[in-house]
Amino acid sequence: MENLVKKLEEQITFLQQEISQISSELYSQQKEIKFLKNEITNLNKRIEEMDNEIVTEIKEDKKPPHY
């Protein structure tokens, strides 16, 4: 019986360590996802700005500088 209790305690300790490690990894991944979402948002804004600039240039029908 004592041996069984010792085995169970070891398993519980192991599982606690695994849960702690998984939790830490999950936290890191959540931070990275948040960062990447912000990067995507920023890139989308830049693309939209560039697109607007292109549309403005087309509307103004500018001649290239070498003319």
MOPAC internal coordinates of N, CA, C and O (Angstrom, degrees):
PM7 1SCF
backbone

  N    0.0000 0     0.00 0     0.00 0    0    0    0
  C    1.4508 1     0.00 0     0.00 0    1    0    0
  C    1.5284 1   111.28 1     0.00 0    2    1    0
  O    1.2310 1   121.22 1   138.22 1    3    2    1
  N    1.3064 1   115.28 1   -41.78 1    3    2    1
  C    1.4685 1   120.24 1  -179.96 1    5    3    2
  C    1.5261 1   110.55 1   -64.21 1    6    5    3
  O    1.2310 1   121.46 1   143.40 1    7    6    5
  N    1.3303 1   114.82 1   -36.60 1    7    6    5
  C    1.4605 1   120.14 1   179.15 1    9    7    6
  C    1.5354 1   110.09 1   -65.50 1   10    9    7
  O    1.2310 1   120.32 1   139.93 1   11   10    9
  N    1.3155 1   116.99 1   -40.07 1   11   10    9
  C    1.4556 1   121.94 1   178.54 1   13   11   10
  C    1.5362 1   111.20 1   -63.10 1   14   13   11
  O    1.2310 1   120.55 1   137.31 1   15   14   13
  N    1.3060 1   116.55 1   -42.69 1   15   14   13
  C    1.4590 1   121.70 1   178.56 1   17   15   14
  C    1.5271 1   109.76 1   -62.49 1   18   17   15
  O    1.2310 1   120.61 1   137.72 1   19   18   17
  N    1.3134 1   116.43 1   -42.28 1   19   18   17
  C    1.4654 1   120.75 1   179.55 1   21   19   18
  C    1.5314 1   110.75 1   -63.34 1   22   21   19
  O    1.2310 1   120.28 1   137.48 1   23   22   21
  N    1.3262 1   117.08 1   -42.52 1   23   22   21
  C    1.4629 1   120.99 1   178.08 1   25   23   22
  C    1.5364 1   110.78 1   -62.87 1   26   25   23
  O    1.2310 1   121.05 1   136.54 1   27   26   25
  N    1.3149 1   115.60 1   -43.46 1   27   26   25
  C    1.4642 1   119.36 1   178.87 1   29   27   26
  C    1.5235 1   111.62 1   -63.35 1   30   29   27
  O    1.2310 1   120.24 1   139.96 1   31   30   29
  N    1.3036 1   117.15 1   -40.04 1   31   30   29
  C    1.4711 1   121.02 1   177.48 1   33   31   30
  C    1.5213 1   110.93 1   -62.85 1   34   33   31
  O    1.2310 1   120.84 1   139.52 1   35   34   33
  N    1.3330 1   116.00 1   -40.48 1   35   34   33
  C    1.4655 1   120.11 1   178.26 1   37   35   34
  C    1.5296 1   110.51 1   -64.47 1   38   37   35
  O    1.2310 1   120.70 1   136.99 1   39   38   37
  N    1.3122 1   116.27 1   -43.01 1   39   38   37
  C    1.4580 1   119.96 1   179.16 1   41   39   38
  C    1.5339 1   111.00 1   -64.28 1   42   41   39
  O    1.2310 1   120.78 1   138.86 1   43   42   41
  N    1.3056 1   116.12 1   -41.14 1   43   42   41
  C    1.4700 1   119.85 1   178.50 1   45   43   42
  C    1.5244 1   110.19 1   -62.87 1   46   45   43
  O    1.2310 1   120.41 1   136.29 1   47   46   45
  N    1.3126 1   116.82 1   -43.71 1   47   46   45
  C    1.4618 1   121.00 1   178.57 1   49   47   46
  C    1.5219 1   110.46 1   -61.16 1   50   49   47
  O    1.2310 1   120.78 1   135.33 1   51   50   49
  N    1.3148 1   116.11 1   -44.67 1   51   50   49
  C    1.4618 1   120.65 1   179.00 1   53   51   50
  C    1.5327 1   110.43 1   -60.98 1   54   53   51
  O    1.2310 1   120.67 1   133.18 1   55   54   53
  N    1.3182 1   116.33 1   -46.82 1   55   54   53
  C    1.4657 1   120.58 1  -179.02 1   57   55   54
  C    1.5239 1   111.78 1   -64.01 1   58   57   55
  O    1.2310 1   120.23 1   142.60 1   59   58   57
  N    1.3061 1   117.17 1   -37.40 1   59   58   57
  C    1.4637 1   120.49 1   177.31 1   61   59   58
  C    1.5265 1   110.64 1   -62.94 1   62   61   59
  O    1.2310 1   120.68 1   139.46 1   63   62   61
  N    1.3107 1   116.30 1   -40.54 1   63   62   61
  C    1.4665 1   120.19 1   178.38 1   65   63   62
  C    1.5311 1   110.50 1   -66.15 1   66   65   63
  O    1.2310 1   120.77 1   138.67 1   67   66   65
  N    1.3082 1   116.12 1   -41.33 1   67   66   65
  C    1.4639 1   120.05 1   179.20 1   69   67   66
  C    1.5280 1   110.89 1   -64.24 1   70   69   67
  O    1.2310 1   120.68 1   136.12 1   71   70   69
  N    1.3061 1   116.30 1   -43.88 1   71   70   69
  C    1.4672 1   120.60 1   179.01 1   73   71   70
  C    1.5259 1   110.43 1   -62.02 1   74   73   71
  O    1.2310 1   120.66 1   138.79 1   75   74   73
  N    1.2955 1   116.35 1   -41.21 1   75   74   73
  C    1.4627 1   120.26 1   178.94 1   77   75   74
  C    1.5330 1   110.71 1   -63.38 1   78   77   75
  O    1.2310 1   120.48 1   137.00 1   79   78   77
  N    1.3093 1   116.70 1   -43.00 1   79   78   77
  C    1.4645 1   120.93 1   179.66 1   81   79   78
  C    1.5288 1   110.42 1   -65.50 1   82   81   79
  O    1.2310 1   120.28 1   135.83 1   83   82   81
  N    1.3056 1   117.08 1   -44.17 1   83   82   81
  C    1.4652 1   120.85 1   179.26 1   85   83   82
  C    1.5269 1   110.46 1   -63.05 1   86   85   83
  O    1.2310 1   120.67 1   138.83 1   87   86   85
  N    1.3036 1   116.33 1   -41.17 1   87   86   85
  C    1.4530 1   120.47 1   178.82 1   89   87   86
  C    1.5260 1   110.64 1   -61.56 1   90   89   87
  O    1.2310 1   120.71 1   136.99 1   91   90   89
  N    1.3008 1   116.24 1   -43.01 1   91   90   89
  C    1.4624 1   120.77 1   179.18 1   93   91   90
  C    1.5326 1   110.76 1   -63.39 1   94   93   91
  O    1.2310 1   120.54 1   136.39 1   95   94   93
  N    1.3117 1   116.57 1   -43.61 1   95   94   93
  C    1.4578 1   120.27 1   179.01 1   97   95   94
  C    1.5246 1   111.08 1   -64.73 1   98   97   95
  O    1.2310 1   120.56 1   139.98 1   99   98   97
  N    1.3008 1   116.53 1   -40.02 1   99   98   97
  C    1.4605 1   120.91 1   178.61 1  101   99   98
  C    1.5296 1   110.39 1   -62.28 1  102  101   99
  O    1.2310 1   120.33 1   136.15 1  103  102  101
  N    1.3019 1   116.98 1   -43.85 1  103  102  101
  C    1.4630 1   121.58 1   178.29 1  105  103  102
  C    1.5286 1   110.43 1   -59.79 1  106  105  103
  O    1.2310 1   120.63 1   134.89 1  107  106  105
  N    1.3185 1   116.41 1   -45.11 1  107  106  105
  C    1.4762 1   120.22 1   179.08 1  109  107  106
  C    1.5219 1   110.96 1   -62.26 1  110  109  107
  O    1.2310 1   120.57 1   138.40 1  111  110  109
  N    1.3108 1   116.52 1   -41.60 1  111  110  109
  C    1.4634 1   119.85 1   179.85 1  113  111  110
  C    1.5227 1   111.18 1   -66.74 1  114  113  111
  O    1.2310 1   120.24 1   141.72 1  115  114  113
  N    1.3136 1   117.14 1   -38.28 1  115  114  113
  C    1.4575 1   120.09 1   178.16 1  117  115  114
  C    1.5221 1   111.03 1   -63.64 1  118  117  115
  O    1.2310 1   120.40 1   139.35 1  119  118  117
  N    1.3292 1   116.83 1   -40.65 1  119  118  117
  C    1.4735 1   120.24 1   177.37 1  121  119  118
  C    1.5218 1   110.27 1   -62.84 1  122  121  119
  O    1.2310 1   120.92 1   136.84 1  123  122  121
  N    1.3168 1   115.85 1   -43.16 1  123  122  121
  C    1.4611 1   119.98 1  -178.96 1  125  123  122
  C    1.5325 1   110.74 1   -65.86 1  126  125  123
  O    1.2310 1   120.07 1   138.60 1  127  126  125
  N    1.3085 1   117.46 1   -41.40 1  127  126  125
  C    1.4612 1   121.07 1   177.95 1  129  127  126
  C    1.5193 1   110.46 1   -61.22 1  130  129  127
  O    1.2310 1   120.66 1   136.23 1  131  130  129
  N    1.3159 1   116.35 1   -43.77 1  131  130  129
  C    1.4711 1   119.95 1   178.68 1  133  131  130
  C    1.5309 1   110.40 1   -60.64 1  134  133  131
  O    1.2310 1   120.52 1   134.82 1  135  134  133
  N    1.3294 1   116.61 1   -45.18 1  135  134  133
  C    1.4619 1   121.18 1   178.55 1  137  135  134
  C    1.5331 1   110.56 1   -60.67 1  138  137  135
  O    1.2310 1   120.41 1   134.41 1  139  138  137
  N    1.3214 1   116.83 1   -45.59 1  139  138  137
  C    1.4569 1   120.60 1  -178.06 1  141  139  138
  C    1.5289 1   112.04 1   -66.69 1  142  141  139
  O    1.2310 1   120.26 1   144.17 1  143  142  141
  N    1.3122 1   117.11 1   -35.83 1  143  142  141
  C    1.4675 1   120.11 1   175.51 1  145  143  142
  C    1.5229 1   110.42 1   -62.39 1  146  145  143
  O    1.2310 1   120.55 1   138.39 1  147  146  145
  N    1.3195 1   116.55 1   -41.61 1  147  146  145
  C    1.4676 1   120.32 1   177.78 1  149  147  146
  C    1.5229 1   110.71 1   -64.45 1  150  149  147
  O    1.2310 1   120.62 1   140.20 1  151  150  149
  N    1.3128 1   116.42 1   -39.80 1  151  150  149
  C    1.4669 1   119.99 1   178.10 1  153  151  150
  C    1.5269 1   110.64 1   -63.12 1  154  153  151
  O    1.2310 1   120.47 1   137.37 1  155  154  153
  N    1.3032 1   116.70 1   -42.63 1  155  154  153
  C    1.4607 1   120.57 1   178.83 1  157  155  154
  C    1.5250 1   110.18 1   -62.42 1  158  157  155
  O    1.2310 1   120.54 1   136.35 1  159  158  157
  N    1.3111 1   116.58 1   -43.65 1  159  158  157
  C    1.4655 1   120.52 1   178.28 1  161  159  158
  C    1.5252 1   110.45 1   -59.94 1  162  161  159
  O    1.2310 1   120.44 1   134.44 1  163  162  161
  N    1.3237 1   116.76 1   -45.56 1  163  162  161
  C    1.4672 1   120.73 1   179.42 1  165  163  162
  C    1.5230 1   111.65 1   -63.29 1  166  165  163
  O    1.2310 1   120.45 1   138.25 1  167  166  165
  N    1.3098 1   116.74 1   -41.75 1  167  166  165
  C    1.4643 1   119.95 1   179.28 1  169  167  166
  C    1.5299 1   111.06 1   -65.81 1  170  169  167
  O    1.2310 1   120.84 1   140.40 1  171  170  169
  N    1.3130 1   116.00 1   -39.60 1  171  170  169
  C    1.4709 1   118.92 1   177.50 1  173  171  170
  C    1.5197 1   111.10 1   -62.71 1  174  173  171
  O    1.2310 1   120.27 1   140.28 1  175  174  173
  N    1.3171 1   117.08 1   -39.72 1  175  174  173
  C    1.4702 1   120.35 1   177.15 1  177  175  174
  C    1.5164 1   110.83 1   -62.86 1  178  177  175
  O    1.2310 1   120.75 1   136.61 1  179  178  177
  N    1.3266 1   116.18 1   -43.39 1  179  178  177
  C    1.4763 1   119.62 1   179.67 1  181  179  178
  C    1.5236 1   111.03 1   -63.91 1  182  181  179
  O    1.2310 1   120.65 1   139.07 1  183  182  181
  N    1.3232 1   116.36 1   -40.93 1  183  182  181
  C    1.4651 1   119.84 1   178.62 1  185  183  182
  C    1.5203 1   110.22 1   -62.67 1  186  185  183
  O    1.2310 1   120.43 1   136.96 1  187  186  185
  N    1.3066 1   116.79 1   -43.04 1  187  186  185
  C    1.4601 1   121.03 1   179.31 1  189  187  186
  C    1.5255 1   110.71 1   -62.63 1  190  189  187
  O    1.2310 1   120.45 1   137.51 1  191  190  189
  N    1.3235 1   116.74 1   -42.49 1  191  190  189
  C    1.4645 1   120.43 1   178.39 1  193  191  190
  C    1.5221 1   110.84 1   -62.38 1  194  193  191
  O    1.2310 1   120.79 1   135.88 1  195  194  193
  N    1.3255 1   116.10 1   -44.12 1  195  194  193
  C    1.4630 1   119.63 1   179.64 1  197  195  194
  C    1.5264 1   110.49 1   -64.95 1  198  197  195
  O    1.2310 1   120.71 1   140.47 1  199  198  197
  N    1.2953 1   116.24 1   -39.53 1  199  198  197
  C    1.4606 1   120.36 1   178.58 1  201  199  198
  C    1.5238 1   110.25 1   -62.30 1  202  201  199
  O    1.2310 1   120.64 1   137.48 1  203  202  201
  N    1.3259 1   116.38 1   -42.52 1  203  202  201
  C    1.4651 1   120.22 1   178.24 1  205  203  202
  C    1.5228 1   111.43 1   -63.44 1  206  205  203
  O    1.2310 1   120.31 1   142.11 1  207  206  205
  N    1.3189 1   117.02 1   -37.89 1  207  206  205
  C    1.4608 1   120.47 1   178.01 1  209  207  206
  C    1.5247 1   110.59 1   -64.15 1  210  209  207
  O    1.2310 1   121.02 1   138.04 1  211  210  209
  N    1.3062 1   115.65 1   -41.96 1  211  210  209
  C    1.4677 1   119.84 1   179.91 1  213  211  210
  C    1.5245 1   110.10 1   -64.04 1  214  213  211
  O    1.2310 1   120.53 1   135.71 1  215  214  213
  N    1.3135 1   116.59 1   -44.29 1  215  214  213
  C    1.4591 1   120.61 1   179.48 1  217  215  214
  C    1.5216 1   109.83 1   -62.07 1  218  217  215
  O    1.2310 1   119.91 1   137.84 1  219  218  217
  N    1.3109 1   117.78 1   -42.16 1  219  218  217
  C    1.4643 1   121.74 1   178.98 1  221  219  218
  C    1.5163 1   110.47 1   -61.70 1  222  221  219
  O    1.2310 1   120.22 1   136.25 1  223  222  221
  N    1.3222 1   117.19 1   -43.75 1  223  222  221
  C    1.4696 1   120.42 1   179.83 1  225  223  222
  C    1.5212 1   111.26 1   -64.90 1  226  225  223
  O    1.2310 1   120.64 1   141.53 1  227  226  225
  N    1.3049 1   116.38 1   -38.47 1  227  226  225
  C    1.4622 1   119.66 1   178.90 1  229  227  226
  C    1.5243 1   110.11 1   -66.29 1  230  229  227
  O    1.2310 1   120.31 1   138.64 1  231  230  229
  N    1.3195 1   117.01 1   -41.36 1  231  230  229
  C    1.4673 1   121.10 1   179.79 1  233  231  230
  C    1.5237 1   111.13 1   -63.75 1  234  233  231
  O    1.2310 1   120.62 1   143.60 1  235  234  233
  N    1.3225 1   116.42 1   -36.40 1  235  234  233
  C    1.4594 1   119.92 1  -178.60 1  237  235  234
  C    1.5223 1   111.26 1   -77.61 1  238  237  235
  O    1.2310 1   120.74 1   166.16 1  239  238  237
  N    1.3170 1   116.18 1   -13.84 1  239  238  237
  C    1.4607 1   122.82 1   179.19 1  241  239  238
  C    1.5286 1   111.59 1    49.57 1  242  241  239
  O    1.2310 1   120.94 1  -125.59 1  243  242  241
  N    1.2789 1   115.81 1    54.41 1  243  242  241
  C    1.4491 1   121.42 1   179.85 1  245  243  242
  C    1.5248 1   110.27 1   -73.46 1  246  245  243
  O    1.2310 1   121.98 1   -36.26 1  247  246  245
  N    1.3057 1   113.81 1   143.74 1  247  246  245
  C    1.4488 1   118.32 1   173.41 1  249  247  246
  C    1.5184 1   109.42 1   -84.24 1  250  249  247
  O    1.2310 1   120.24 1   -31.43 1  251  250  249
  N    1.3027 1   117.15 1   148.57 1  251  250  249
  C    1.4685 1   119.06 1   178.22 1  253  251  250
  C    1.5386 1   110.29 1   -61.88 1  254  253  251
  O    1.2310 1   120.15 1   -24.59 1  255  254  253
  N    1.3018 1   117.31 1   155.41 1  255  254  253
  C    1.4693 1   121.53 1  -175.19 1  257  255  254
  C    1.5332 1   114.62 1   -60.09 1  258  257  255
  O    1.2310 1   119.08 1   156.23 1  259  258  257
  N    1.2955 1   119.35 1   -23.77 1  259  258  257
  C    1.4673 1   120.04 1  -176.05 1  261  259  258
  C    1.5298 1   113.01 1   -81.47 1  262  261  259
  O    1.2310 1   119.93 1   178.36 1  263  262  261
  N    1.3353 1   117.75 1    -1.64 1  263  262  261
  C    1.4777 1   119.65 1   177.98 1  265  263  262
  C    1.4911 1   111.95 1   -86.41 1  266  265  263
  O    1.2310 1   120.10 1   180.00 1  267  266  265

